[in-house]
Amino acid sequence: MKFQRFIVPLIMVLLASCGQEEKKASDLLMRAEQSYSSANYNEAKMQIDSIRNLYPKVFDVRKKAIRLKQQVELKEQQISLEYLDSMMTIKKILLDSMKVAFVLEKDTAYQEIGNYFYPTQVVEKNIGRTFLRACVSERGEMSITSIYCAGGSLNHTSVKVSSKDAFAQTPASPDVYVTTDLGKKIEKADYKLGADGGVIGFIIANKDAKSLKLEFIGDRTYKTLMYSQDIKAIVELSKLAQVLLSIEEIKKEQKEANLKIQFLNKKIAEFSVEE
């Protein structure tokens, strides 16, 4: 009898406590639903997380909260995708207006990705010229190529560009090759943006210069000048590269958003079946 006198009140206390927790959790869920309806998605997620952290034993409310969070996350991804789609439209319009100023070289027989060149630097206009040529792939990857054909073997692997008081130099290029044109030897070395020792950035920073000093470094050093038309080519191609890279980034984010939407729709459908 003494045992019953203690256990009955204890059960009543526990039941009352559980009832209070369920009410508090339900109130939080209602507020989360209101936040969701008002498009306050961050607030809704915070309230849902509070239910999960504060009331781990209120299973029915927690289950409803999980479903609501899936709906919140789905809505966020849908909004994100709408924004990305609108940005893609804007970027493509910008690209269409820009790319007419460049020459796209692409052999569809063996190339999946073509390269943009500035008109003054296409091969046909620069036969026999020693200079720095820039290009940008259709995916926005920019690089420069040092082309030496001034006579004799230089075996150059690096270039240095300088103004009166500053310079930038590429590291030794891993992509060095030799071609011939009408029996004349032509040395070439490629330097990708980011692995160019800051040369591309240096040229852009000196875009208003009439000329820059250009050195081809190999077994010996060959010195020449880089004139404004080649400086302009690199500057303009860098602008094109930025737009193309932003399009590639948007494509990546669109793909991720679509995958998340598919995943959430699947989870919501599974949840509905379970109920």
Secondary structure, DSSP 8 states (H G I E B T S, - for coil): -HHHHHHHHHHHHHHHHHHHHHHHHHHHHHHHHHHHHTT-HHHHHHHHHHHHHH-TT-HHHHHHHHHHHHHHHHHHHHHHHHHHHHHHHHHHHHHHHHHTTSEEE--TTT-SS-EEE-GGGSGGG-TT--EEEEEEETT--EEEEEEE-SSS-----EEEEE-SS-EEE----SEEEEEEETTEEEEEEEEETTSSTTHHHHHHHTTT-SEEEEEEESSSEEEEEEEHHHHHHHHHHHHHHHHHHHHHHHHHHHHHHHHHHHHHHHHHHHHHHH-
